[in-house]
């Protein structure tokens, strides 16, 4: 695990820093805080920082496998290209899934270290090996993030929960928050035929509510393009997200092939306010 990333992390029990460079701190790769709370590192490389009852709403192993297949084929690479880079410091992706977007940003951010946070241990297993400079942890991104005040330089939120108050707390003054959200026409060709979840028309308004926490919009870009997908790729696309729980995958076979599917997303970049 990278020293900068560990330095930005905090114990989810007491909020104290994790020890570094000591025999206790390095025991079997565990993270141990100054008050002795210890979190073992799984053999797959991630650390589970959940405390209390597991909410149990993270991605399943099948959803993660489909995400790996779809993203690995490069279909959403143009979405990753919208995200800003950071020349150094700590980059955190919340709701990171497999760490795909974090890895793409780290490729363009020499000297930076990354941390992927996700509720799913299956996703964290993948994210732990997404990039040589990435660390992964299981955490509830709706709750208090296991991060220090002002310890993050760039925060990525790609189709993920937006915990604006926590984002403000953990970003350094002037640090950047990049939020990617779908536009109404995103995946429009398959949403109705496959019974996928609709996009909330008020989503853009709710995303802009991060300005209520003092964030300043410093840039935005929209991406619109068309993918041509075979049935297997469509099944992966549907099965990797929340619609996996509501969609009859058998309906994919009734679609033409290849299937033309629209990408329509917005990336908004905000600067964190001074403290």
Secondary structure, DSSP 8 states (H G I E B T S, - for coil): --HHHHHHBB-TTT--BB--SSTTTTGGG-EEBTT--EE-B-TTS-EE---SS----S--HHHHHHHHHHHHTTTTHHHHHTS---SSEEEEEET-TTSHHHHHHHHT-TTEEEEEEES-HHHHHHHTTS-TTEEEEE--TTS--SB-TT-EEEEEEESS---HHHHHHHEEEEEEEEEEEE-TTTTHHHHHHHT-----TTHHHHHGGGGGGT-EEEEEEEEEEEEEE-HHHHHHHHHTSGGGGT--GGGGGGS-SSEEEEEEEEEEEEE----
